[in-house]
Amino acid sequence: MATENDGGLEFHPLDQFIVKPLFSDGPVHWYTVTNVTLWLAIALVAITALFVFGSRGRAIVPSRTQSIGEVLYGFTYKMVEDVAGKDAVKFFPYIFTLFMFILFSNYLGLLPMSFATTSHIAVTAVLALAVFFTVTILGFVKNGTGFLKLFWVSSAPLALRPILAIIELISYFVRPVSHSIRLGGNIMAGHAVMKVFAGFAAIAAISPVAVLSITAIYGLEMLVAGVQAYVFTILTVVYLRDALHPAH
């Protein structure tokens, strides 16, 4: 939103990320129903509508809705199988749920008057930490102390292996940070830029340029929404592969 003051236009592109209660003006508590929880719930309803109600007929010649669900299902299944191997397919339901939730949340956040839930680190950090702890626990359960081979670069010269082990260990614990910030930062940045150009659209002299810019950026954000869901998911699959096959 752009407002005018004595010095000219004043932009507030980050106001769109403020968490607000839906039914009151008071403080936000852990149990408060907010705009974030509303759009998280809408994402779950949309996913359910696609895969439960949209595909309930299970027709041999699929409808458009069923075709969309089948394409997304096949795309994710092939990703898991190709990257992490056939023994990772048992974890496909978790990967698929993660991918669908992020994909739908990203695209729903592009609707007018919506809220981009994946722009909040509070949301993306929970997803990233869930992946981190799941993969780590799975690695030790499946491989025992053999999971530590992930940090030992046996192909490197012996003198460098301890140094590389420290670097690998640090990079491993940085994973949830980079995993969450990459998604949240990209979504937040795109929405903030669109808000700035929307403010410029109020100025008659540059309004046509601003409108064209918003259109171009919106098209780019449509691409980013899908790409970021894919990046988050394929990194999860790579981390899963490391847990199943930790040897360097």
Beta strands, then each sheet from edge to edge (+ up, - down):
strand 1: 2-5
strand 2: 8-11
sheet 1: 1+ 2-
end
